[in-house]
Amino acid sequence: MTRRFLFVLGSSRSDGNTELLTRRAAEQLPEDVEQQWIDLSAHPLPDFEDLRHDTDHVRPTQGNVALLLDATLAATDVVIASPLYWYSVSAPVKRYLDYWSGWLRTPGIDFKATMAGRTLWGVTALAHEEQEVADPLVGTLSNSAAYLRMRFGGVLLGNGSKPGDVLADAEALTRAKTFFAQEAPLARFPYEND
């Protein structure tokens, strides 16, 4: 199966530090790896309505929800590129992940089984020297991957506040060169036993 990366850009600023770092990492992917980039600010999702216990779920066929659902289902690797906003993912990314809850119950797609074994990655830029402040963001992504029995490639962290700052983060740029080449283990909840 050909690898197909879906890059979900969750910043409110185009060409921000997170996107710049993500693009540096993506440049290292082999040419035969397909890439699809979706900017959530250009393709906003409507507010998520929790219909988990309703019976009239239907698969969306048009609009941004359908675009993101189809792209997610087609991807072997989903990359969440979200700046660190208040110690977690951005609001557009959180909304996208909320839609995963609805897709779990959408007839005909078997979202959980389809996503199992695929890989979830994260890229973020933060304005702190202490990378531990990104732990809630990492936890959100790693636990989401564990719930769906996905692999988790980890989160590529870079430092930057003003536009372009991350390009001065030599350590992050070095990690970006091999980030997507690493073997991603099956995600596990922290409390799971072997």
Buried (B, 14 or more C-beta within 10 A) or exposed (E): EEBBBBBBBBBEEEEBBBBBBBBBBBEEBEEEBBBBBBBBEEBEBEEBEEEEEEEEBEEBEEEBBEBBBBBBBEBBBBBBBBBBBEEBBBBBBBBBBBBBEBBBBBEEBEBBEBBEEBBBBBBBBBEEEEBEBBEEBBEBBBBBBBBBBBBBBBBBBBBBEEEEBBBEBEEBBEBBEEBBEEEBEEBBEEEEEE
